[in-house]
Amino acid sequence: MTTHCIEVRAERIYTVTIGRGLMQEIVESVSEAHRVAVIHPGVLRTSAEAMKTELESAGRECVLIEVPEAEDAKTPEVLGFCWSVLGTAGFTRSDALVGLGGGATTDLAGFVAATWLRGIKWIAVPTTLLGMVDASVGGKTGINTDAGKNLVGAFYSPWAVIADLNTLDTVPENDLRAGLAEVAKVGFTSDPTILDTILEFPIQSVDPNSAQLESLVVRAVTVKARVVSGDFMEMGSATGVLGREVLNYGHTFGHAVEKVENYRWRHGAAVSVGIMYVAELANIAGRLSDEDLNTHRKVLEVIGLPTTYPAGRWDSLYSAMQVDKKARGTLLRFVVLDSIGVPSVLEGPDPSLLVSAYGSIVPD
């Protein structure tokens, strides 16, 4: 199996390594640290203990920090718990942290690293498809608050991202399908070959041992690495260039769905609905053709992702979107497509368009 190394240029240069059987790469990535903390969810306790054994065999002291599953880990209380463990263990700036888990775990771990002693070394070890192609790459770290998702955080890149595809063997199929939402997203905005692969090989695209899924992971990470390297702090939009904001395609509405659903929905499922919503919005606004709109629906449905959302929740969704990070004052701002692979921005659309787009994704 080929090991792929993709470089990201942010506030520091780091490499995303994609392959199989990468424990030695993890150990080497923290070789200069005296102590290593591994933040992990309970479901990965066995994997974390195996990593602890390998690190200790290499001469590192290792502390395991078990946190709740998924979005339940991204709270101020869990953040404070992680700080207390690091303090009790005497972690210094020469020590390191590993985030082992899905996107929520690496979001939390990165923010812990960014805030402990104003910044210590950390390594992202994503174990889900979503974590590999999106959350662990790019340096956006953070937690949720009652007001919304990821509203408290920092831009703080890892020193390395190590994505072992073997970890996908035990990921439930529904989680793999949810992770493909972020893969499809960059297919829509930046790399249509991704869409062709999904449509031609729908079964292989959710097979963790297939060459097609490996290719999809590599292509998606390559797109994100390129975008992040060109606009790490998401300043492009301030200069009139879309930049990193393109990665938010489908996320304004998707994050609102997550909040309204009290984070019970998988992130990828919410993003899928968000992608369909913004495609409908662009179509109604005269920006996206009927053919490209139908391509959105075909790709998402062949993956097995939702493309509709229940009626009667517009007021809550609209309120949630108004506190989205991409809003500008009172203006809602959406990344849209003028065609597949040609992203742009729709700012402050008429409220009637927003309501009409919502109506378009409400099932009959």
N, C-alpha and C positions, 0 to 999 in steps of 0.2 A: 504494500500500500504506500502510495506517495504521501509524503508530508509536505503540506503547503505552508509557506511563510509569507505573510502579507504585512507590509510595513505601514504604520500609521505615523504621521507627523503632526503632533499637537504641541503642547507645552514641553513635551519630551518626545523623542522618537521611540516607539516600541513596536513589537512584532506580535501579530496574531498567528499562532501556530495551530494548524488544523491537521489532525491525523488520528492514529490509533495507538493505544498503549503508550501514553505520554507521561507517565509518572516521573520518569527520570528528568524530563524537562521541567516539571514542577519543582522538584528538589533542587535542581541547578539554578532555577530562577530566584531562589531565596538563599543561595549559598553564602552570601555575605552577612546574613542576619544571625544574631545570637538566639533570639526567641522568635517564634512564629505562632500567630493565632490563626486558627481556621474557623471562620464563621460558616455555619452550615445549618440546614433545616433538619428536623428529627428524622425524616425519611432517609436521609443520607448519613445517618450515624455510622453505619458499617464502613462506608467509603471514607468518612472523615477519620475513623480510627485506623484504617489501613494507611491513610496518608500520614497520620501521626507516627505510626510505626516506621515508615520510610524516612520521615524527617529526622526522627530521633536516631535512627541508624546512621544517618549522615552527620550526626553531631549537633543537631538543632534542638533546643528546648521547644516543646510544642504545647499549646493550650487550645482546647476545643471550646468553641462558644456556640452552643445550640440555640437556635432562634425559631420562632414559629414559621409555619408554612406560608408561602406565597405573600400576598399583600399584607397579611397580618404581621409580617416582620417589619414592615416599613412604618413604624410608629415612633413618636418621641420616647415612649417608655422603653421600647426595645433598644433604641439608640443609646439611651442612658444606661441600660443594663450592660451593653457591650463596653461602654466607657469604663464602667465600674470593674469589669473583669480585667481589662487592660491595666487599670490603675493598681488593682490588687496584685497582678502579676509583675508589675514594675516595668512595663513596656517603655522603651526609649525610642529616640529617633533612628537608632541604628537597627531596630527590630522591624519585622514585616508582618503583613496580614494577608491571608488568602480568603477569597470569597468563593466558596464551593456550593454551587446550586444553580437555580434558575435566575431569571432576570431580577426578580425582587430581592433575592439574596445578594447578587452582585451590586445592585443599586445601593442597598444598605451597607454592604462591606466597603464600597468605595467611599461612601460618606463618612463612615466611621474612620477610615484611614485619612480622609481629608481634614477631619476635625481633631483627631488625636494629636496633641503637640503641634498643631497647625500643619500637620501633614507627615505621614510615614509611608514607606513603600508598601504597595499592595499588588497582588496578582489576582486576576480574574480567571476562575476555572469554571466556566459555564457547563451545566450538565443537561440543559434542555435546548431544543432547537431555537426557541425564541431567544434564550440567553446567548447562544452562539452567534446568531446573525444580527442581533440588535443591541440588547441591553448591555452586554459586556464590552462592546466596542464603541468608543467615542468619548468616554470620560464624563458623561452625564451621570451624576450620583445624586441620591436624595431619598427623602421619605415623604409620606403623605400626611395631610392634616385634615381636619374636619371640613375645611373649605375646598379641598380638591386634591388631585393627584400630583405628586412631585413638585409641590409648591415651595418646599424647603430643600435646598440641595447646593451642590457646587460642581463646577467643571474641574474634575481632578482625574487625570488619566491613570490607568494602571501602568505598571512597569512591564507587564506582559499579559497577554491573553492566551490561554492554553485550552483549546477545544478538542477534547478527546471524543471522537465519534462513537467509540464503544459505549459511552454512557447513554447514548440514545437507545440502546437495545432494550432498556427497561422502562423507557418513557411510554406512558399510555398513548395509544393511537390518537385519541382526541387531542392530547397535548401536542403531538407532532403536527396535526392538522392546524391547530391554533398557531403554532410557530411559523407555519407556511404563510400565514397572513402577512408577516413582515417581509418574507421573501417575495411574495407577490407584489407587495407595495413597491419595492425598488424595481421590480419588473415593470410595473406600470409607469413609474416616473423616469427610469434611467436605463434599464436593460431588458428590452422586450424579448430577448432570447430566453429569459427565465420563464416568461409566459408560454412560449412555444414548448418548452420542456414539460411544464406542468400539464398542458393540454394534450401533448402527445404521450406522456408517460404518467398518467394520474396515479396508478397503483405504485409504481416505483418511486414516485415523489414522496410517498409516506413510508417507504421501506428504509429503515436506518442502515441497512447493509448494501443498498444499491449504489451503483456508480452515479445514477441521476441525482440522488439526494446529496451525495458528496459534491457533485458539480454545482448544485443549487446553493449549498452552503458557501462554497468558495466564491461563486459569482456575487452572492449577496454581500458577503464581507468585503469583497473587493470594491463594490460600489460604495459601501459605507465608509471604508477607509479613505477612498478618494475624496468623498464629500467632506468628511471630518478634517482631513489634512488641509483642505482649502479654506475651511471656515470653522475652526475649532470652537470659538466662542459664540457662534451663531450671530455674527455681526453683519453678514452679507445683506440681510434685508434692510438694515439701516442705511446702506449705501445704494439701495436700489437693485441689488443683485440678490437672487433667491438664496444661494448658498446652502448652508446646512438646514435651513428651514424646509427644504424639499423633503427631508426625512419625516416631517410631520404630516405627510399626506394621510388623510383619514383619521388623524389623531384628535382633532378638535372635537368632533362629534363622538369619536370612540371613547375618549376620556370622560365625556359627559355621560355616556352609557354606563361606564364603569362606576361612576359616582352614584348615578341614579339607582343602579343595581347593588349598591353597597359593596362593590368589589367582589361580588359572587360570580360574575362572568369572568371567563378567561380573557386575558388581555387581547389575544389574537382574535377571539370571537368578536369582541367589542370593536377592534380596529377594522375587522371585515365589514361590519355594519357601517362604521364610519367612512370607509372607502366607498361603499355603495352610496351612502348619503351624499358625499361630496361629488361623486360622479353624476348623480342625478341633478345636483345643484348646478354643476358646470353645464350640463345638457340643457337645463331650463334657461340658464343665462345665455345660451347660444354659443358656448365655448367648446363643448365636446359633442362630437357627432353621435348619432344613434348607434352606428356600428361600433364605435369605441365604447359606448355605454354598455352595449350588449356583451362586448368582450370582457368587461369587468365582471358582469354577472356570471358568464360562463366559467371564467377562471376560478372565481370564489366558490361557485357551486360544485365544480368538479373536485375541488379540494375537500368539500364537505363543510364549508363554513356558512354561517348565516348571512343573508342579504336583506333581511327584513327586520322590523322592530315594531312592537305593539303600539296601537293608537292610544291617545289619552295621556301622553306623558310629555307633551311638547313644552309646557311651562317649566317643568323641572329640568329638562334637557337644555333649554335656552338659558336658564339661570346658571347652570353649571358651565356652559360655554363662555359666559361673560367673564368668568374668573380664570379662563384658560390662559396659560403663559403666552400664547401667541396673539391674544387680543391686544389692541392698541387703544388705550383709553376706553371709550364706549363703543369702539368699532370692532366688530368681529372680523377676523382675518383667516381666510382659508387658502391652503395650497390646493390648486385645482390643476387640471390638465387641459390644454388646448387640443392635444391629441396624445396618443400613447407615446410616451418618451419625451413629451414636451410640456414640462410643468410651468406654471405661472401662479400668480396670486390673485385672489378675488377679495377685495377689502370692502367692508361695509355694504354688503349686498342688501337690497331692499328686503324688509322683513317678509313681504309676501312671497319672495323667492325661497326664503328659508322654510316657511311653512309648507309651500308647495313641494319642496324636496322631501320634507318629512312625510308628507302624504304619499309620495311616490314609493317609499320603502315600507309603508304600512300594508300588511297582507290583506288580501280581499276577504 
